[in-house]
Amino acid sequence: MLAILAPAAAPGRAAVLDELLEAARQGNPDVQRARAEWRAAQARVPQAAALADPSLSAETMGGDLIDGEQTFRVSQALPWPGTLAARESVASREARALGHELRAVELAVAARVRAVAAEYAYLGEEARLVGRNLDLYRKQTDILEQGARAGGDVSELPRVEIESGMLEDDLARIAEERRREAAELEALVGSPLDRSRLEALALAAPDSAEPDAGELAAALRRRNPELRAHAGRIAAAASGIELARLEARPEWMADAGYRRVAVMDDGDSAFMNEGVLMLTMTVPLWSGKNKARRDEAAAMLEAARHERDATRRELEAQLEAQLSRRRDAARRAILFRDRLMPKAQQAQEAVETAYRAGSASLLDLFSERRRVLETETGYWRALADLAISTARIDVLVGEPSLEEKP
């Protein structure tokens, strides 16, 4: 993967994300459905390669079993040579395509887990920052209340209480959002989670190295599971053309049997035993039907190719969009970290000094504290966006975010 959640210096935090990904691999309903469909497609391969079941018949003619005629026969349909191999080829390639679809579902679920985990980690950082500011306002409220009891000015107390109330509202909102994100993680992994473990999730610092767009585009064309699934369907459709040609050929029916016939010889009963061998074949007279079958197979191949081309163009556009979002998120993270956050902190310290000296108002102090909070939350928002766009890029280029391969 590219840059992901949890810095390398905190393996315990990375382990939480790994646990979530493994739980999603084992329990996500979409992954389980795709895996079951793939297994079903694999089970169809030996069925396609097998002959039709033989038929067994028994017949009796005459008055009774002793004096009559009895016939026993077994029949086996035999398709034109090469037909079974062509059917197996179609089924095998369709199963391979479903295997790649399973991989696409696994990657999409893993990316969603990583994105929701990034949102959860971001909300944790936002709660920490808001809680820190709320503590400052509460301390200031205590100081003003003490001054008011001593006969001091109480005009600033309502303003501080309003700011505190707004921050308390933010904390309540963040708490509810975290509950929603945790519930979505539980839906993705398909089971309840120990939510206290989610507190270990963290966001990685921005990576200065920019991924090479050309290499990623080449990786997308080579490894993307959706495109590989389309390639499997194209191969299956190509085998379908050969199958349509072979199914227009005659089909044979081999019959082997035994007949026991009662005969009269000088007034005495005797029996004649005979072996029966018979070979019949169908005659493909209806050329229009056979041509239509071949035309259908050719059209299916053409449709599969067009579908692959449309998917490739759409995926390439998505990759370009996610790379743009990743660049923007990395730029914002570096800007906030290296320039805006230090300057906002300096401005706040200057206003605090001026406020204590009486040359700055309480509104000035509020404004600078809000600015510091905005720059810090902006930094963490950029890191979350960076993690989310990176996870989506991994899906497009087919990175192994889940371990099991079809």
Disulfide bonds with the S-S distance in Angstrom:
none
